[in-house]
Amino acid sequence: MILALAFAIWLYLAFFHGRFWDSAPELAPAAPLLAPEVDIIVPARDEAQTIGPVIASLVSQAYPGPFRVILVDDNSTDGTAAAAGAHERLTILTGQPKPAGWSGKLWALAQGVAASTAPVLLFTDADITHDPRHLATLAARLEEGRLQMVSEMVRLNCVSTPEKFLIPAFVYFFQMLYPFARVNDPRSRVAAAAGGTVLIRRAALESIGGLERIKGELIDDVSLARQIKRTGPVYLGHSGLATSIRPYPRARDIWDMIARTAFTQLRHSALILTATIIGMALVWLVFPWAALGTGPSWRAALGVAIWAIAALTYFPTLDRYRVHRAHAIALPAIALFYMAATIGSAVNHWRGAGARWKNRAYAGEGS
């Protein structure tokens, strides 16, 4: 009965879940017919190792309209501002102390927005480098679709062995949670964004009450998308023109990335956590148990069939990251890793440790 349910779930995922597995869409380089002024806002806290090439890539954008880069140095202790260099298009702001109730990143972004006057804003992270055509391409998509917001899942670093096993899966699981086709469908209620690249109209941001509307959210990109999609259409795709240069050399680094916000995603609910773990076990652990365990041959055959369906849905993401398709065999083990990290996130919260990022603790909601 459980195996049959797992099979039915995988048939639904593969054929009726918004083609979540399709590693698309991706914007082709383009130039906007209109080129509104853009302010690029980069929140940075202790990013001296990456900020130099990031800023260099941003000030070198081949954008036909006026733009500038606003770096908000969020009380860094490693010389981030100095490492950014001096550029004609670059303005560096020294971040003010974080008020209670704000997440660190959103407070830094809010300060950048307050210092900005442009009608279009690009929020991007301090570990992402951009092809010179990127800003123009984003602006072209914003204007072409008369969208309120354009966001992209940038290409994540995928060099080390842990990265090759776990980073493509991170993208794959994100697509499973938020099928891009449904995000891009104005008729669908599914909304999501990827915080590394968010191009947004100032008017749309102001219409929801600004970043203060989501000021305490740690998963700020998805929260922002939910608010913005209520005002008009949004776009989410994969980027061929932006790359994260933040390395995750150890499995522990990726564990920490997951555990930082996993329990927040579940609204700090033990009930939702339990349901999530049961659901993930049904989706990811039943079929390998059937395929590898003892029992009737039909059970093993059905388990292998489900395994094959899961692997086939993973191939497009592996291909995008140029990782051998044989890694798809390990999907159940990879999912088990993500399940354990999610449980670890909950344990941290219950112990009072909460989320921690850039030497800043978030022990509770809105702290």
Summary of the structure (lengths in Angstrom):
residues: 367
radius of gyration: 21.0
end to end distance: 44.8
largest distance: 71.0
contacts: 1235
relative contact order: 0.16
helix: 50%
strand: 16%
